[in-house]
């Protein structure tokens, strides 16, 4: 192909890249005028944070992005974190991110990501219950529910094993606990989070604690003796 002429505009288009790192503002200005430039950025975390979407559009033009204050955390939602992942790979400093509005299914990957320092979750009761083990992480900061009117169903074993996660539940979420021993059920008497409990224990333990069990009142949903048909009554039957 023969080039017949070169205009002033086209020479700007192929302008040379700056010799060293530039600020976010300078980078965006130069890239808007010269979309084929390759350059690096060095700027504050706040300036990078404020321009994540624009910088992500130019991620292929960026050779490196450095924070001048790497100890300052970036903050973004889980969806933003996924969207700008290509840009984040260009950050040369050891950046740290606080994530909000993650789903419970995101927990495992966020736990294993060394750049993620903390995350909050917002999801349905059923989804959160299915991911309690993954959510049992020191990185988890808070759990919010999209359907707080629904009780979370879990066994007494799950309740005990995931108490640190449950302590991070926000809002008035209620728990429906199954397969609780008598002693476990009685310990829930003063726990306002437990709205319903089903007991499964030996005949002896049930017999020796009938008055205390009955005092659980509306929290008690069922009593069943393990390995026996001697006891298997609903709360309504017990209290009638």
Buried (B, 14 or more C-beta within 10 A) or exposed (E): EEEEEEEEEEEEEEEEBBEEBBBBEBBBEBBEEBEEBEBBBBBBBEBBBEBBEBBBBBBEBBEEBBBBEBEBBBBBBBBBBEBBEEBBEBBBBEBBBBBBBBBBBBBBBBBEBEBBBBBBBBBBBEBBBBBBEBBBBEBBBBBBBEEBEBBBBBBBEBBBBBEEBBEBBBEEBBBBBBBBBBEBBBBBBEBEBBBBBBBBBBEEBBBEBEEEBEEBEEBBBBBBBBEEEEBEBBBEEBEE
